[in-house]
Amino acid sequence: MDKSALIASIDDAIAKHEGNPVAKVILGLTKQVWQIDWTVAPFDIVSHYLEFDIPYFYRFMAMDLGDETEEQNLIIEWVNTRHALDKDAKAGLPALVDELNQLRVAARKG
């Protein structure tokens, strides 16, 4: 697995979803998780997001060094955008999971 390519593709996806706060937070959380363990399934990440399982993500964030400000901002964005998780946002989650699966497969092949 080329982790640097995977993280770069997540950064590109975050930029692509700039107008979608739910997707942006989920992608940011995925980046935090995959910096430590790229084998965690996107569905699991989205499930922990939906459960508002902040401690789950803190465990991953505690294992890396250097982006603490980014991590804190991500948690704050998550809290501040919980109201954006409406019916339309939930309807887009399966497509986001599929996009993340494709990013991971592409990085593994690359």
Secondary structure, 3 states (H helix, E strand, C coil): CCHHHHHHHHHHHHHHCCCCHHHHHHHHHHHHHHHHCCCCCHHHHHHHHHCCCHHHHHHHHHHCCCCHHHHHHHHHHHHHCHHHCCHHHHHCHHHHHHHHHHHHHHHHHC
